[in-house]
Amino acid sequence: MLNRYLKEKGIESILFAAGAVAIVVLFLLCIFLFRDGILLFENYPFGEFLTDTKWFPTADPEHFGLLPLFLGSLIVTVGAILFSVPLGIASAIYISELANPKIANFLKPVTEILAGIPSVVYGFFGLVILVPVVQKTLGIPTGQTALTGSIMLGIMALPTIISISEDAISSVPRSIKEGSLALGSTRWQTIYKVTVPAALSGISAAVMLGIGRAIGETMTVMMVTGNSAVIPGFPSGLFAPVRTMTATIALEMGEVPQGSDHFHALFAIGSVLFITTFIINIIANYIKRRYRFNL
């Protein structure tokens, strides 16, 4: 009994230490990120950082406007979600409810493997294949547009949306589906009136996590969106080059003088990204807890 007790306490201690290390690392990351980001506002107004429509870090005077970068990220992310959510949910319904078990057992792991492909591979595919297709199809000067970035980010978000949505749909109790069929509902009526609403919380969590994947992506959008730091119009901005917050950090951090206002501005952008992603993950975790409670 004593050995068993010591083993259990040892396992508990290891798990506690692992969790504590993760929290400490996250805390130190926050300090590192926000410390350098806040230093920007010693010389540059915070309100101007949020509302300025220009990003000219090397001009005289300098302009560190977050707005064009934030709107570029927003339009690309919204486009990605509009592309991936209907396709992802439809695929999840097919895998969970309609596909032959052998086909479903093949499609699910293949879909999850797509999440492990490096983002630079997606970006290279988009640059070589999708960019020329978009340019020729729409007859525009360049195919490196927000639309191209949205399509690529949508493809990258699909594995997350499909996998979690399929788990949520499969977790709906069989008795609920059989009850609907026993009352005279068709198979399709059962799916869209009973099964999908019962799994809606899990599907919502999948969508939120897909948004988190899209808004935090760097390499792919840097390669296919054109990186033009201008405020995108709507809907014309979909067919024009844009620059996202992540791409700005990746493009400029390697050449910026350390300790300059430009350096701190990039950290401020990183802080905004961190806060945005953190909020999205909190919402997704809340939805997932509610989903587990309902089932």
Secondary structure, 3 states (H helix, E strand, C coil): CHHHHHHHHHHHHHHHHHHHHHHHHHHHHHHHHHHHHHHHHHCCCHHHHHHCCCEECCCCCCEECCHHHHHHHHHHHHHHHHHHHHHHHHHHHHHHHHCCHHHHHHHHHHHHHHCCCCHHHHHHHHHHHHHHHHHHHHCCCCCCCHHHHHHHHHHHHHHHHHHHHHHHHHCCCHHHHHHHHHCCCCHHHHHHHHHHHHCHHHHHHHHHHHHHHHHCCCHHHHHHCECCCCCCCCCHHHHCCECCHHHHHHHHCCCCCCCCHHHHHHHHHHHHHHHHHHHHHHHHHHHHHHHHHHC
